[in-house]
């Protein structure tokens, strides 16, 4: 094999190795962005669940119990990038917990679930809620 053939073979080998590596990096970046968006949505849900006026507090607690706290969960179903913004379909679950009047015997109540559509904009190293699209008609995400 002459020198030119060796260089061509080396170049082809490097290209073949680089393509899957590029896919892996792209997949890792998408997973990191998705995780970051999920944390942003969870922060919103948990903040709302911690409010004294939270919807779950309007229900009566189980017999002989008092409301304690609620734990929110967020699960992304779809993420669509719109330039640098992200339109996110996220499923929310809020599980309220009740205790006996002395604070013991903690038990989970029936969780409530909802689906939201949020528009997030980049903010520092994370995301901020730019707009809640849940109740708006699906259409262009930008006004």
Secondary structure, 3 states (H helix, E strand, C coil): CCHHHHHHHHHHHHHHHHHHHHHHHHHHHHHHHHHHHHHHHHHHHHHHHHCCCCHHHHCCCCCCEEEEEEEEEEEEEEEEEECCEEEEEEEEEEEEEEEECCCCCCEECCCEEEEEEEEEEEECCEEEEEEECCCCCCCCCCC
